[in-house]
């Protein structure tokens, strides 16, 4: 009797995952003009060390050169650039002081700060990783120059890429100074059209997640635009206010569309056509034209068509709605700057700070791996020890993907990069060929975001170019040995029980998502009829954002080599059920707005308390890792607005107290 083949384990399949993304040709052009020309300038002027350091800074900045508006690009590249310069200052100071073995505890401290700070958000995570990388390279690469000068060269390389980001941009057909923000809002309408087209099918929930991600990116871009204006003490322009109103219309339209998706019925193609017209109108600056005729067959469809009419009004308006005087008050400079950093650097939540459980675990994991790798490297070769801990830096960050997947791809990418560089050395002659290779690696880097192995190839080629120019042409063979040792250290140290507990690393994100879901549900069930929907929309976006972070963490934990699935809840099932609670609560809000019976205070409180208790069950484990069983929900409320919510709460209760 033949047995059915077993599915490939997630930890084994993850290294082969490949992202399908469009080719960012303008970023490719910026990459080609980045590290290669800077390294070539150093060779041409007879000062290779500044060229190496500037090229290194531009390479690190190129890793952060992702799609977005100019302002998001400034923050995504600028904040890690400052951290890179600080790391180089620390590392070069250790080298100048002849720290020797004292570099091990010093890197332990830098590694702890790098890992602990990564919990604040993706920008701070990249900044921490690059600060640690430049600290290792500054302490290990024997380049001439004062520490402050080396830090300035690295910062100059980062700023060169940032300048290219502002100059070398994709042509925009319309929008002027707001072209990037317009494109972000237009993407929301495109994602909305795709979600409506997927209604009633298996792709409905993934399409809703993509819509939520587009909303978050547009919201980020517009808020950063407003905060920049406040920092410059510049009043908002008419086109900025109009774009904000159109984004608000898109948000309301998205809420109504979630109710349509929740109904689970396929929609006519003309329903998805209207958001596409809005997207085209934003990109071209024209009118959206005639839209589909309204229909009120269900509460969700009625709400959608009402939001559609409101969006038409917002697009036809040529002057913004007058703002209440209280909303025109400008906050102080320091609070506005803090708000700008929180917009892209991450929003602190309970337990999510550097001194919370997750921050301590992240910091300890990175610090132990870096210290162990630095000690092994110093024992093996005291003169060229930096490659091993530098490799660990890019592997060990737990928010960047499963360790096993990253180590496999890092080793494969390093081997390929070394072979490419060695082959180029055999075919090319003269002193300029390392600059050509650095330019080729920089051009490949934006495209290489599809897969970590391909990204490693680009970075390896660029770093070997820097090392060759700095006076170590024989270093390629040593890199393979050091990379193998680094992968082994990360696999062993990174999977120690105290440093790889998904309950501490993932559970706090799932708990935060459940609490955000509970706040949104409570607002929906307890708000007065006809209340301003602004707060409700903000709470819904916050809940979806927290759920997105929880889903990413849960998917990473599920693909770890040692996932300890027998001792942990089925995180992905909990997150999926919580997402459906937010969807159901959104549909509930739409029904309430259209005259459905409002739940009693007792019914609403019972559901909200049950969800809060389930978050407590995940947050406060009993007996060394066994979750506290979630409370019984009781009979499902006999109310059309609550039945769906109660059903999803039962799903969470079934998974909150047992392994999946």
C-alpha positions in Angstrom: 0.0 0.0 0.0 1.5 3.3 -1.1 1.6 6.1 1.4 0.8 9.7 0.5 4.0 11.8 0.4 4.4 14.0 3.5 4.5 17.7 3.1 7.9 19.4 3.1 8.6 20.9 6.6 8.3 24.7 6.7 11.9 25.1 8.0 13.2 23.1 4.9 11.0 24.8 2.3 11.6 28.4 3.5 15.1 28.7 2.0 13.7 28.2 -1.4 11.0 30.9 -1.2 11.3 33.6 -3.8 9.4 36.9 -3.8 7.8 38.0 -7.0 8.4 41.8 -7.3 8.7 44.3 -10.2 12.2 45.3 -11.2 13.0 48.7 -9.6 14.9 50.1 -12.5 15.5 53.5 -10.9 16.9 51.9 -7.8 19.1 49.7 -10.0 20.4 52.9 -11.7 21.1 54.4 -8.2 22.9 51.3 -7.1 25.2 51.4 -10.2 26.1 55.0 -9.5 26.7 54.4 -5.8 29.5 52.3 -4.4 31.4 51.7 -7.7 32.0 55.4 -8.5 33.0 56.2 -4.9 35.5 53.3 -4.8 36.8 54.4 -8.2 37.2 57.9 -7.0 39.3 56.7 -4.1 41.5 54.6 -6.5 41.9 57.5 -8.9 43.0 60.0 -6.3 45.4 57.6 -4.6 43.3 57.5 -1.4 41.7 54.1 -1.4 40.7 54.1 2.3 38.2 56.9 2.0 36.8 55.3 -1.1 36.4 52.0 0.7 34.6 53.6 3.7 32.4 55.8 1.5 31.6 52.8 -0.7 30.8 50.7 2.4 28.4 53.5 3.6 26.7 53.7 0.3 26.3 49.9 0.2 24.6 49.8 3.6 22.3 52.7 2.5 21.5 50.8 -0.7 20.1 47.9 1.4 17.5 50.4 2.7 16.7 51.9 -0.7 13.1 50.5 -0.9 10.1 51.8 -2.8 8.3 54.8 -1.2 8.0 58.5 -1.2 10.9 60.9 -0.9 10.2 61.5 2.7 9.9 57.9 3.7 13.1 57.3 1.8 14.9 60.0 3.8 13.9 58.3 7.0 14.5 54.8 5.9 18.0 55.6 4.7 18.9 58.6 6.9 18.3 57.1 10.4 20.3 53.9 9.6 23.0 56.1 8.1 23.5 57.9 11.4 23.6 54.6 13.2 26.2 53.3 10.7 28.4 56.3 11.3 28.1 55.9 15.1 29.0 52.2 14.8 32.1 53.1 12.7 33.1 55.6 15.3 32.8 53.0 18.1 34.7 50.3 16.1 37.4 52.6 14.9 37.9 54.0 18.4 38.4 50.4 19.6 41.0 49.8 16.9 42.8 53.0 17.6 42.9 52.2 21.3 44.4 48.8 20.6 41.5 47.1 22.4 42.6 43.5 21.6 40.4 41.0 23.4 38.5 43.8 25.0 36.7 44.1 21.7 34.7 41.0 22.7 32.8 42.6 25.6 32.5 45.9 23.7 30.8 44.1 20.8 28.6 42.2 23.3 27.3 45.6 24.5 26.8 47.0 21.0 25.1 43.7 20.0 22.7 43.9 22.9 21.7 47.5 22.1 21.3 46.5 18.4 19.1 43.5 19.2 17.0 45.1 21.9 16.3 48.2 19.8 15.0 46.1 16.9 11.7 45.5 18.6 10.7 49.2 18.0 10.1 48.7 14.3 11.8 47.9 10.9 13.7 51.2 10.7 15.2 50.9 14.1 15.9 47.2 13.4 17.9 48.1 10.2 19.7 50.9 12.1 20.7 48.6 14.9 22.0 45.9 12.5 24.0 48.4 10.5 25.4 50.0 13.6 26.6 46.6 14.7 28.1 45.8 11.3 30.1 49.0 11.0 31.3 48.6 14.6 32.7 45.2 13.7 34.2 46.4 10.5 35.6 49.6 12.1 37.3 47.5 14.8 38.7 44.9 12.4 39.6 46.5 9.1 43.1 48.1 9.4 42.4 51.2 7.4 44.3 54.5 8.1 42.6 57.5 9.5 41.2 59.0 12.7 38.0 57.4 14.0 35.9 60.6 13.5 37.2 60.8 9.9 36.2 57.2 9.2 32.7 57.8 10.6 32.4 60.9 8.3 33.4 58.9 5.3 30.8 56.3 6.0 28.2 58.9 6.5 29.2 60.7 3.3 28.7 57.4 1.4 25.2 57.1 2.9 24.4 60.7 2.0 25.6 60.1 -1.6 23.0 57.4 -2.0 20.4 59.6 -0.3 21.2 62.4 -2.8 20.8 59.9 -5.6 17.4 58.9 -4.1 16.3 62.5 -4.4 17.6 63.1 -7.9 17.3 59.7 -9.7 13.6 59.0 -9.5 10.9 57.4 -11.6 9.0 59.9 -13.8 5.6 60.8 -12.4 2.8 61.8 -14.9 1.0 64.0 -12.3 1.1 65.2 -8.8 4.0 67.6 -8.7 5.5 67.7 -5.2 2.9 65.2 -4.0 3.5 62.6 -6.7 4.8 60.0 -4.2 1.9 60.5 -1.8 -0.6 60.4 -4.7 0.9 57.2 -5.9 0.6 55.7 -2.4 -3.1 56.6 -2.2 -3.7 55.4 -5.7 -2.2 52.0 -4.7 -4.9 51.8 -2.0 -7.6 52.1 -4.6 -5.8 49.5 -6.8 -5.6 47.1 -3.8 -9.3 47.8 -3.0 -10.2 46.9 -6.6 -8.3 43.6 -6.3 -9.9 42.8 -3.0 -13.4 43.4 -4.4 -12.6 41.2 -7.4 -11.5 38.4 -5.0 -14.7 38.6 -2.9 -16.3 35.2 -2.4 -13.2 33.3 -3.4 -10.2 31.7 -1.6 -8.1 34.8 -2.2 -10.4 37.2 -0.4 -8.5 37.2 3.0 -5.0 37.5 1.4 -6.4 40.4 -0.8 -7.7 42.1 2.3 -4.3 41.8 4.0 -2.7 43.4 0.9 -5.3 46.2 1.1 -4.5 46.8 4.8 -0.8 47.0 4.0 -1.4 49.5 1.2 -3.5 51.6 3.7 -0.7 51.5 6.2 1.9 52.7 3.6 -0.3 55.5 2.4 -1.1 56.6 5.9 2.6 56.6 6.8 3.4 58.7 3.8 0.7 61.3 4.4 1.4 61.6 8.1 5.1 62.1 7.5 4.3 64.8 4.9 2.1 66.6 7.5 4.8 66.2 10.2 7.4 67.6 7.9 5.3 70.6 7.2 4.9 71.2 11.0 8.6 70.8 11.5 9.2 73.5 8.9 6.4 75.7 10.3 4.7 75.6 6.9 0.9 75.7 6.5 -0.6 72.8 4.6 -1.2 73.5 0.9 -4.6 73.1 -0.8 -3.5 70.0 -2.7 -2.2 68.4 0.5 -5.5 68.9 2.3 -7.5 67.6 -0.8 -5.3 64.5 -0.9 -5.9 63.9 2.8 -9.6 64.1 2.2 -9.4 61.6 -0.7 -7.4 59.3 1.5 -10.1 59.6 4.2 -12.7 58.7 1.5 -10.6 55.7 0.6 -10.4 54.6 4.2 -14.2 54.7 4.5 -14.6 52.9 1.3 -12.2 50.2 2.5 -14.2 49.7 5.7 -17.4 49.2 3.7 -15.5 46.8 1.4 -14.4 44.7 4.4 -18.1 44.2 5.1 -18.7 43.1 1.5 -15.8 40.7 1.8 -17.2 39.3 5.0 -20.6 38.6 3.3 -18.6 36.1 1.1 -20.5 36.7 -2.1 -18.8 37.3 -5.5 -19.4 40.8 -6.7 -20.1 42.1 -10.3 -17.0 43.3 -12.1 -18.4 46.8 -12.3 -18.1 47.1 -8.5 -14.3 46.7 -8.7 -14.1 49.1 -11.6 -15.0 52.2 -9.5 -11.9 52.1 -7.3 -9.7 51.6 -10.4 -11.2 54.8 -11.8 -10.3 56.6 -8.6 -6.7 55.3 -8.8 -6.4 56.5 -12.4 -7.8 59.9 -11.5 -5.2 60.3 -8.8 -2.4 59.4 -11.1 -3.4 61.6 -14.0 -5.1 64.4 -12.2 -8.4 63.9 -14.1 -12.0 63.2 -13.1 -12.9 59.6 -12.2 -15.9 59.8 -14.6 -19.1 57.8 -14.4 -19.2 55.1 -11.8 -21.4 52.0 -11.2 -25.1 52.6 -10.3 -25.8 52.3 -6.5 -27.5 49.1 -5.1 -28.7 48.5 -1.6 -29.4 44.7 -1.6 -27.4 44.3 1.6 -26.2 46.5 4.4 -22.6 46.0 3.2 -23.5 47.0 -0.4 -25.5 50.0 0.8 -22.6 51.2 2.9 -20.2 50.7 0.0 -22.3 52.7 -2.4 -22.7 55.5 0.2 -18.9 55.6 0.7 -18.6 55.6 -3.1 -20.8 58.7 -3.4 -18.8 60.4 -0.6 -15.6 59.6 -2.5 -17.0 61.1 -5.7 -17.8 64.3 -3.8 -14.2 64.3 -2.4 -12.7 63.9 -5.9 -14.9 66.6 -7.3 -14.1 69.1 -4.6 -11.5 71.8 -5.6 -11.2 73.5 -2.3 -10.7 71.6 1.0 -13.3 71.5 3.7 -12.7 74.3 6.3 -10.8 73.0 9.3 -12.0 73.7 12.8 -9.8 76.3 14.6 -8.9 73.8 17.3 -7.4 71.5 14.7 -5.1 74.3 13.4 -3.1 74.6 16.6 0.5 73.6 15.9 2.4 71.5 18.4 5.9 72.3 19.6 8.9 71.4 17.6 10.1 68.6 19.9 6.7 66.8 20.1 6.5 67.0 16.3 10.0 65.5 15.9 9.1 62.7 18.2 5.9 62.0 16.3 7.9 61.9 13.0 10.3 59.3 14.5 7.4 57.2 15.8 5.7 57.3 12.4 8.5 55.3 10.7 10.7 54.1 13.6 7.9 52.1 15.3 5.2 52.7 17.9 6.1 51.6 21.4 3.7 49.2 23.0 3.6 47.6 26.5 6.3 44.9 26.6 7.7 46.0 23.3 10.4 48.4 24.5 14.1 47.5 24.6 13.8 46.6 28.3 10.7 44.4 27.8 10.9 40.6 27.6 11.1 40.6 23.8 13.8 43.3 23.8 15.9 41.4 26.4 15.6 38.2 24.4 16.5 39.9 21.1 19.4 41.7 22.7 20.8 38.7 24.5 20.5 36.5 21.4 22.4 39.0 19.2 25.0 39.8 21.9 25.9 36.2 22.7 26.3 35.3 19.0 28.4 38.4 18.2 30.6 37.9 21.3 31.1 34.2 20.6 32.0 34.8 16.9 34.4 37.6 17.8 36.2 35.4 20.3 36.5 32.5 17.8 37.7 34.8 15.1 40.4 36.4 17.3 41.6 33.0 18.3 41.8 31.8 14.7 43.4 34.9 13.0 43.9 38.0 15.0 44.8 40.1 11.9 41.7 39.5 9.7 39.0 38.5 12.2 36.2 40.9 11.3 34.5 38.8 8.6 33.2 36.1 10.9 31.3 38.5 13.4 30.2 40.7 10.4 28.6 37.6 8.9 26.9 36.8 12.2 25.5 40.3 12.3 23.5 39.8 9.1 22.3 36.3 10.2 21.3 36.5 13.8 18.7 39.3 13.9 15.5 37.3 14.8 13.2 39.7 13.1 14.7 39.2 9.7 13.6 35.6 9.1 14.2 32.0 10.4 17.8 31.3 11.4 18.1 28.0 9.4 16.9 29.6 6.2 19.1 32.6 6.6 22.2 30.5 7.3 21.7 28.2 4.3 21.1 31.1 2.0 24.0 33.1 3.4 26.4 30.2 2.9 25.2 29.6 -0.7 25.2 33.3 -1.5 28.7 33.7 -0.1 30.1 30.8 -2.1 28.5 32.2 -5.3 29.8 35.7 -4.6 33.3 34.4 -3.9 33.3 32.4 -7.2 32.0 35.4 -9.2 34.6 37.7 -7.7 37.4 35.2 -8.2 36.3 34.7 -11.8 36.3 38.4 -12.4 39.8 38.6 -11.0 41.0 36.1 -13.5 39.3 37.8 -16.5 39.9 41.5 -15.6 43.2 43.3 -15.2 44.4 46.6 -13.9 43.5 48.5 -10.7 39.9 49.5 -11.7 38.2 46.2 -11.9 37.2 46.1 -8.2 35.3 49.4 -8.7 33.5 47.8 -11.7 32.6 44.8 -9.5 31.4 47.1 -6.7 29.2 49.0 -9.2 27.8 45.7 -10.6 27.0 44.5 -7.0 25.3 47.9 -6.2 23.2 47.6 -9.4 22.2 44.0 -8.4 21.3 44.9 -4.8 17.8 46.5 -5.3 16.8 43.5 -7.5 18.3 41.0 -5.0 15.6 41.8 -2.4 13.7 38.9 -3.9 15.9 36.3 -2.1 18.4 36.5 0.7 20.9 34.3 -1.1 20.9 36.7 -4.1 21.3 39.6 -1.8 24.2 37.9 -0.2 25.8 37.5 -3.6 25.6 41.2 -4.3 26.9 42.2 -0.8 29.8 39.6 -1.0 31.0 40.9 -4.3 30.9 44.5 -3.0 32.7 43.7 0.3 35.4 41.7 -1.5 35.9 44.6 -3.8 36.4 46.9 -0.7 38.7 44.3 0.9 40.8 43.9 -2.3 41.4 47.6 -2.6 42.2 48.0 1.1 45.1 45.6 0.7 43.9 42.0 1.2 43.6 40.5 -2.3 43.9 36.9 -0.9 40.9 37.2 1.4 38.3 35.4 -0.7 39.3 31.9 0.4 39.2 32.9 4.1 35.7 34.2 3.7 34.3 30.8 2.9 35.9 29.3 6.1 34.7 32.2 8.2 31.2 32.1 6.8 31.0 28.3 7.5 32.0 28.9 11.1 29.6 31.9 11.5 26.7 29.8 10.2 27.5 27.1 12.8 27.7 29.5 15.6 24.4 31.1 14.7 22.7 27.7 14.4 24.0 26.6 17.8 23.7 29.8 19.9 20.6 31.1 18.2 18.7 27.9 19.0 19.5 27.8 22.7 16.2 27.4 24.6 16.3 30.7 26.5 17.1 32.6 23.3 14.6 30.9 21.0 11.4 30.7 22.9 8.5 31.5 20.6 6.2 32.2 23.5 8.3 35.2 24.6 9.2 36.2 21.0 5.9 35.7 19.3 3.4 35.5 22.1 3.8 39.1 23.1 3.0 40.2 19.5 0.0 38.0 19.3 -1.1 39.3 22.7 -0.7 42.9 21.6 -2.7 42.1 18.5 -5.5 40.6 20.6 -5.6 43.6 22.8 -5.8 46.0 19.8 -8.6 43.8 18.5 -10.4 44.0 21.8 -10.2 47.9 21.8 -11.6 48.0 18.3 -14.4 45.6 19.2 -15.3 47.4 22.3 -15.5 50.7 20.4 -17.8 49.2 17.8 -20.1 47.7 20.3 -20.2 50.5 22.8 -20.1 53.7 20.6 -23.3 55.7 20.4 -25.4 55.7 17.2 -24.2 58.3 14.7 -20.8 58.8 16.4 -17.9 60.2 14.4 -16.3 57.2 12.6 -12.8 58.8 12.7 -11.7 57.0 15.9 -13.3 53.7 14.8 -11.3 53.8 11.5 -8.1 54.6 13.5 -8.6 51.7 15.9 -9.4 49.4 13.0 -6.1 50.3 11.2 -4.2 49.9 14.5 -5.7 46.4 15.0 -4.8 45.3 11.5 -1.3 46.7 11.8 -0.7 44.8 15.1 -2.2 41.7 13.5 0.2 42.1 10.5 3.2 42.2 12.8 1.8 39.2 14.8 1.3 37.2 11.5 4.9 38.0 10.3 6.3 36.8 13.7 4.1 33.7 13.7 5.1 32.7 10.2 8.8 33.2 11.0 8.5 31.1 14.2 6.6 28.3 12.2 9.6 28.1 9.8 12.3 27.8 12.5 14.2 24.6 12.7 13.3 24.1 16.4 9.8 25.6 16.6 8.7 23.7 19.8 5.3 23.3 18.3 4.3 20.8 20.9 4.5 23.4 23.7 3.0 26.4 22.1 -0.4 27.5 20.7 -1.1 27.4 17.0 -0.1 31.1 16.6 -1.2 31.4 13.0 -4.6 30.0 13.8 -5.0 32.5 16.6 -3.9 35.4 14.4 -6.2 34.3 11.6 -9.2 34.1 13.9 -8.3 37.5 15.4 -8.2 39.0 11.8 -11.6 37.5 11.2 -12.9 39.1 14.4 -11.8 42.5 13.2 -13.4 41.7 9.8 -16.6 40.6 11.6 -16.6 43.7 13.9 -16.2 45.9 10.8 -19.2 44.2 9.2 -21.0 44.6 12.5 -20.2 48.4 12.6 -21.7 48.7 9.0 -24.8 46.9 10.1 -25.2 49.0 13.2 -24.8 52.2 11.0 -27.7 50.9 8.8 -30.2 50.2 11.6 -29.4 46.7 12.9 -30.3 46.0 16.5 -27.6 47.2 18.9 -26.4 44.7 21.4 -27.2 45.1 25.0 -24.5 46.3 27.4 -24.2 42.9 28.9 -23.8 41.1 25.6 -21.1 43.6 24.4 -19.2 43.4 27.7 -19.3 39.6 27.7 -17.6 39.4 24.3 -15.0 42.1 25.1 -14.2 40.5 28.4 -13.8 37.1 26.7 -11.4 38.5 24.2 -9.4 40.3 26.9 -9.3 37.1 29.0 -7.9 35.2 26.0 -5.1 37.7 25.6 -4.4 37.3 29.3 -4.2 33.5 28.8 -1.5 33.9 26.2 0.4 36.6 28.1 0.5 34.9 31.6 1.6 31.3 31.1 1.3 29.0 34.1 3.7 26.2 35.0 6.7 27.0 32.8 5.1 27.3 29.4 1.6 25.7 29.6 -0.9 28.4 28.7 -3.8 29.2 31.0 -7.0 27.8 29.4 -9.1 30.5 28.0 -12.5 30.9 29.6 -15.7 29.5 28.2 -17.6 32.0 26.1 -21.0 30.7 26.9 -24.0 30.6 24.6 -23.6 32.5 21.3 -25.6 35.8 21.5 -28.9 35.7 19.6 -28.1 38.9 17.7 -27.2 39.2 14.0 -24.5 41.8 14.8 -22.7 39.5 17.2 -23.0 36.0 15.9 -20.0 36.2 13.6 -17.8 37.8 16.3 -18.8 35.1 18.9 -18.1 32.3 16.4 -14.5 33.6 15.8 -14.0 34.0 19.6 -14.8 30.3 20.0 -12.1 29.5 17.4 -9.5 31.4 19.4 -10.6 29.8 22.7 -10.0 26.4 21.1 -6.4 27.2 20.2 -5.3 29.5 23.0 -4.8 26.7 25.5 -3.3 23.9 23.4 -0.5 23.3 20.9 -1.4 23.1 17.2 
